């Protein structure tokens, strides 16, 4: 491909998009053409219904709607002698950046589970639900530059249980998938819990860490209010050297005045290797505070092939709550309006 941003993909000379599909034959995998690439947009945004390949994780997906986030990019080397306690004291100006809420093709989920642990969005359950969290699988947030757009003649090009509830085929439109009323109703009803507003990014020694926090809501527990957030983190190796994530070290400050330190091996039970072939790992986790706001920051310890270690900064980010606009902080389930 002549496009400067294009990543190596399985392309034939006619620029068809090929995806690996498992067949029943013992050899396992065959390549099937799934569509034709389009030129990625340098300007403007992608519309609802745009098909794409994820440029980092390789899955097939479709755009549901955009979010306009503030990107706080700290991508400068930290000063060599920063005074203690000065972490995050540098003022960072945010700039507007487009992200998208997308559906992931369920056929591709097994292939990305080793690299991305965020292929679901979690919500707080309703007060009378015994489960604290529930998840909608195959829902992701992607940055504008993650998208490699393509088109397809298939009327149901993405396999996902919500595809035909949210979108319908309309041959006269470009792209030919238009939102159903249920998509807008779902977006409006769950807007406070879906909304992506701030993105934080910092690079240390060629390892870029991107954090996106989401407010999930407040619950009452033992006569106090507990506020919940989800945060999604992507680590990307921008260099040549193979490295492995070994430890995490978090500081969590609550507006109530508490400072908590969390140390542990790896992340989400994994110690991912970041190489040139598979440079990225993405996961999400949760944090709760007994205060409506707070801050988190920290570092990851990574190991080089020669056995030496180095620390990578996690950019500081604030945990902000929103006024619950539903009675008693009741969180509507994502499908209650779709029944």
C-alpha positions in Angstrom: 0.0 0.0 0.0 1.2 3.5 -0.8 -0.4 5.0 2.3 2.4 6.1 4.7 0.5 5.0 7.8 -0.4 1.6 6.5 0.8 -1.4 8.6 1.7 -4.7 7.0 -1.5 -6.7 6.4 -2.5 -9.7 4.3 -3.1 -7.8 1.1 -3.5 -9.1 -2.4 -2.4 -6.8 -5.3 -5.9 -5.4 -5.6 -5.8 -4.2 -2.0 -8.4 -6.6 -0.8 -8.6 -7.0 3.0 -8.0 -10.6 4.0 -8.8 -12.1 7.4 -7.8 -15.4 8.9 -10.7 -17.7 9.5 -10.6 -21.1 11.2 -11.9 -23.9 9.1 -12.6 -27.5 10.2 -9.7 -28.8 8.3 -6.8 -30.0 10.5 -4.4 -27.4 8.9 -6.6 -24.9 10.7 -6.4 -21.4 9.0 -7.3 -20.1 5.6 -7.3 -16.6 4.3 -10.6 -15.2 3.1 -11.2 -11.8 1.4 -13.5 -9.7 3.6 -13.5 -6.4 1.7 -11.5 -3.7 0.0 -9.4 -1.1 1.8 -10.2 2.6 1.7 -7.7 5.4 2.2 -7.6 6.3 6.0 -8.9 9.8 6.7 -6.3 12.3 7.7 -9.1 14.9 8.3 -12.6 14.7 9.5 -14.1 11.7 11.3 -15.5 8.3 10.4 -19.3 7.9 10.2 -21.5 5.4 12.0 -21.4 2.1 10.1 -17.7 2.4 8.9 -16.1 -1.0 8.7 -12.4 -1.2 9.8 -9.5 -3.3 10.7 -7.8 -2.3 14.0 -4.3 -1.3 13.0 -2.7 -2.6 16.3 -4.8 -5.6 17.2 -6.0 -6.6 13.8 -9.7 -7.3 14.5 -12.6 -6.5 12.3 -15.0 -3.9 13.7 -17.6 -1.3 12.9 -18.0 2.3 14.2 -21.1 3.0 16.3 -20.4 6.6 17.2 -17.6 9.1 17.9 -16.4 10.6 21.2 -14.5 13.8 21.4 -11.9 13.4 24.1 -9.2 15.7 25.6 -5.8 14.1 25.0 -3.2 15.0 27.6 0.1 14.0 26.0 3.1 14.2 28.3 5.5 12.8 25.7 8.6 14.5 26.7 11.4 12.7 28.7 11.0 13.4 32.4 13.6 15.7 33.8 16.6 13.8 35.2 16.3 15.2 38.7 12.7 15.7 39.6 12.2 16.6 43.2 10.3 14.1 45.4 6.5 14.5 45.3 6.6 16.5 42.0 5.2 13.7 39.9 2.6 15.2 37.6 3.3 18.8 38.6 4.1 19.7 35.0 1.1 21.4 33.4 -0.1 19.5 30.3 -2.4 21.1 27.8 -5.1 18.9 26.5 -6.0 18.8 22.8 -9.2 17.4 21.2 -8.9 13.9 19.8 -11.5 11.7 18.2 -12.2 8.2 19.6 -14.9 5.8 18.5 -17.3 3.4 20.2 -17.1 0.2 18.1 -18.3 -3.4 17.9 -15.7 -6.1 17.5 -16.4 -9.1 15.3 -16.9 -12.1 17.6 -15.0 -14.3 15.2 -11.9 -12.3 15.9 -12.2 -12.1 19.7 -10.3 -15.4 20.3 -7.4 -14.1 18.3 -7.0 -10.9 20.2 -7.5 -12.1 23.8 -3.7 -12.6 24.2 -3.1 -8.9 23.4 -6.2 -7.0 24.4 -8.1 -7.7 27.7 -10.5 -4.8 27.0 -12.8 -6.5 24.5 -15.7 -5.8 26.8 -17.2 -2.7 28.5 -18.2 -3.2 32.2 -21.1 -1.4 33.9 -22.2 -1.3 37.5 -25.2 -3.5 38.0 -28.4 -2.2 39.3 -28.8 -1.8 43.1 -30.9 -5.0 43.4 -28.5 -7.1 41.3 -26.2 -9.3 43.3 -23.4 -9.0 40.7 -21.3 -5.9 41.2 -20.4 -5.6 37.5 -21.7 -6.9 34.3 -20.0 -6.7 30.9 -21.0 -6.2 27.3 -18.6 -8.3 25.3 -17.2 -7.1 21.9 -17.5 -3.4 22.7 -14.3 -1.3 22.5 -13.0 2.3 22.3 -10.5 3.0 19.5 -8.5 6.1 18.6 -8.9 7.7 15.1 -5.5 6.5 14.0 -6.3 2.9 15.1 -8.7 2.6 12.2 -7.9 1.1 8.8 -11.2 1.6 6.9 -12.5 -0.9 4.4 -15.8 -1.6 2.6 -17.6 -4.8 2.0 -20.5 -6.0 -0.1 -21.6 -8.3 2.7 -24.9 -7.1 4.3 -23.9 -8.5 7.7 -20.1 -8.1 7.6 -19.6 -8.1 11.4 -20.8 -10.9 13.6 -22.0 -9.5 16.9 -25.3 -9.9 18.8 -25.9 -6.2 18.7 -25.0 -5.6 15.1 -28.5 -6.0 13.7 -30.1 -4.4 16.7 -28.0 -1.2 16.3 -27.5 -1.0 12.5 -29.4 -1.8 9.4 -28.2 -2.2 5.8 -29.1 0.6 3.3 -27.5 0.2 -0.1 -27.9 3.8 -1.0 -25.8 5.1 1.9 -22.1 5.4 2.3 -21.2 3.5 4.4 -24.2 1.3 3.7 -25.0 0.7 7.4 -27.2 3.3 9.2 -28.1 3.5 12.9 -31.4 2.2 14.1 -33.3 4.2 16.7 -32.2 1.6 19.3 -28.6 2.7 18.9 -29.4 6.3 19.7 -31.7 5.3 22.6 -28.9 3.1 24.0 -26.3 5.8 23.6 -28.5 8.5 25.3 -29.6 6.3 28.1 -26.0 5.1 29.0 -24.2 8.3 28.0 -22.8 9.1 31.5 -21.3 5.6 31.8 -20.0 5.2 28.3 -18.6 8.7 27.8 -14.9 9.0 27.1 -13.7 12.4 28.1 -10.0 12.4 29.1 -7.1 10.4 27.6 -3.6 10.5 29.2 -0.4 9.5 27.5 3.3 9.3 28.4 6.3 7.6 26.9 9.3 6.4 28.8 12.3 4.7 27.1 10.2 3.9 24.0 7.3 2.4 26.0 4.1 4.5 25.5 1.4 4.2 28.2 -2.1 5.5 27.4 -4.8 5.6 30.1 -8.5 6.3 29.7 -10.5 6.6 32.9 -14.3 6.2 33.0 -16.7 7.0 35.8 -19.1 4.1 36.5 -21.4 5.5 39.2 -21.9 5.5 42.9 -23.3 2.8 45.2 -24.2 2.9 48.9 -22.4 0.3 51.0 -22.4 0.1 54.8 -23.8 3.6 55.3 -21.2 5.2 53.0 -21.0 6.1 49.4 -18.6 4.2 47.2 -17.6 5.7 43.8 -16.5 3.4 41.0 -14.2 4.0 38.0 -13.0 1.8 35.2 -9.6 2.5 33.6 -8.3 1.2 30.3 -4.6 1.1 29.7 -2.6 0.4 26.6 1.2 -0.3 26.7 3.0 0.1 23.3 6.6 -0.7 22.6 7.7 1.9 20.1 11.3 0.6 20.0 13.2 -2.4 18.7 14.0 -4.2 21.9 11.8 -7.0 23.3 10.7 -6.2 26.8 8.4 -7.9 29.4 6.2 -6.3 31.9 7.0 -7.7 35.4 5.5 -5.4 38.1 3.0 -2.6 38.6 3.2 0.1 41.3 0.2 2.3 41.9 -0.5 5.3 44.1 -4.2 6.1 44.6 -5.1 9.4 46.3 -8.7 10.0 47.5 -10.2 13.3 48.1 -11.1 12.0 51.6 -7.3 12.3 52.3 -6.2 8.7 52.0 -3.2 7.6 49.9 -3.0 3.9 49.0 -0.1 2.1 47.5 -0.6 -1.0 45.4 2.2 -3.2 44.2 1.9 -6.5 42.4 3.3 -8.8 39.7 2.2 -8.1 36.1 -1.2 -6.8 35.2 -4.5 -8.7 35.2 -2.6 -11.9 36.0 -0.4 -11.6 33.0 3.3 -10.6 32.4 3.0 -9.6 28.7 5.9 -9.5 26.3 6.0 -6.4 24.0 8.0 -7.1 20.8 8.2 -5.6 17.3 5.8 -8.2 16.0 3.3 -7.8 18.9 4.1 -4.3 20.3 1.0 -3.6 22.3 -1.0 -4.9 25.2 -4.3 -3.5 26.5 -6.3 -4.2 29.6 -8.9 -2.6 31.9 -9.3 -2.6 35.6 -11.5 -1.0 38.3 -11.0 1.2 41.3 -13.4 2.4 44.0 -13.1 5.3 46.4 -15.1 6.5 49.4 -14.9 10.0 47.9 -16.3 11.6 44.7 -12.9 12.2 43.3 -9.2 11.4 43.5 -6.0 10.8 41.5 -4.0 7.8 40.4 -0.4 7.5 39.1 2.3 5.0 39.1 4.8 3.0 37.2 5.4 -0.4 35.5 8.7 -2.3 35.9 9.8 -3.9 32.7 12.6 -6.4 32.0 15.1 -6.3 29.1 16.5 -9.4 27.4 19.8 -9.0 29.3 18.0 -9.2 32.6 18.1 -5.5 33.6 15.0 -3.6 34.6 13.6 -0.2 34.0 10.6 1.8 35.2 8.0 3.2 32.9 5.8 6.0 34.2 2.0 5.8 34.2 0.7 9.3 33.5 -1.2 10.8 36.4 -4.9 11.0 35.9 -7.9 12.3 37.9 -10.9 10.3 38.9 -13.9 12.6 38.6 -17.5 11.7 39.4 -20.6 13.0 37.7 -23.9 13.9 39.1 -26.1 10.8 38.8 -28.9 11.9 36.6 -31.1 8.9 37.4 -33.1 8.5 40.7 -31.1 7.3 43.7 -28.1 6.8 41.5 -29.8 3.9 39.7 -27.9 2.8 36.7 -30.0 1.7 33.8 -28.9 -1.6 32.2 -27.7 -1.2 28.7 -30.5 -3.3 27.2 -33.5 -2.2 29.3 -34.6 0.2 26.5 -34.0 -2.5 23.9 -36.3 -5.1 25.3 
